[in-house]
Amino acid sequence: MYILTQGSPLENSKNGTYHVQSAALEKEYSDADYECRERVYKITYKHRDYAVHCMEFRNDKDGQEAVMIIPDFLIPGRRYPVEVYLYAIDIYSSNPAKGQRWAAEDTRNRFGLETFAHTTLGRALKTLVCSLNIVSECADSEGTGNMALPSERCRSSAEANCHGIPAVHATRILRERASRFLRGHMPCLDVRACISGYRRISREWYCGHRRLLL
């Protein structure tokens, strides 16, 4: 399980090291006999590499679920902050006359990245739409509104629907779904507002559905 905290600017990190800290949560889990460990994730942003140190609390003795505190910009296992992926998806989805290579190049320039491939954009777009489909299908089938948590049945069905889109229609369908969700207006804002907006979307999604957006 993750707990998302509002992250501070990566540029403020000392020597490229970003520490996620919460004295209150650390005390809470320590009092409950959880052991505190540390996980380190590497990300790239604005011509620099960063090491993001996250706290993980475990109570293997009682078989409790591990809890990790992560900043809202981090997607464990992915190379870039969440705003990079959402920006790329947003400009690609809201500019139907443009291609993935154009969107990837624009994203590299906006966030100071040496590499950000159009194939990375394509995978992120599909992941986003699958997340939207999972929650939507669960809400429809369980009748509990958009706060429903995805069951394994919903997850399998929605993912099958996403990956089973015929190739000739896939790009249009994925773009339209993503555009409706992201609203296509964030890229028009300045960089700081853009970053803040996408991180807010990431936090609100997790708070509402208890699953990472990407």
Secondary structure, DSSP 8 states (H G I E B T S, - for coil): -EEEE----GGGSBTTEEE---HHHHHHHHHTT-EEEEEEEEEEETTEEEEEEEEEEE-GGGT---EEEEETT--TT-SS-HHHHHHHHHHHHT-TTS-HHHHHHHHHHHHT-S---HHHHHHHHHHHHHHHHHHHHHHHHHTSGGG----HHHHHHHHHHHHTS-HHHHHHHHHHHHHHHHTT-GGGS-HHHHHHHHHHHHHHHHHHHSS---
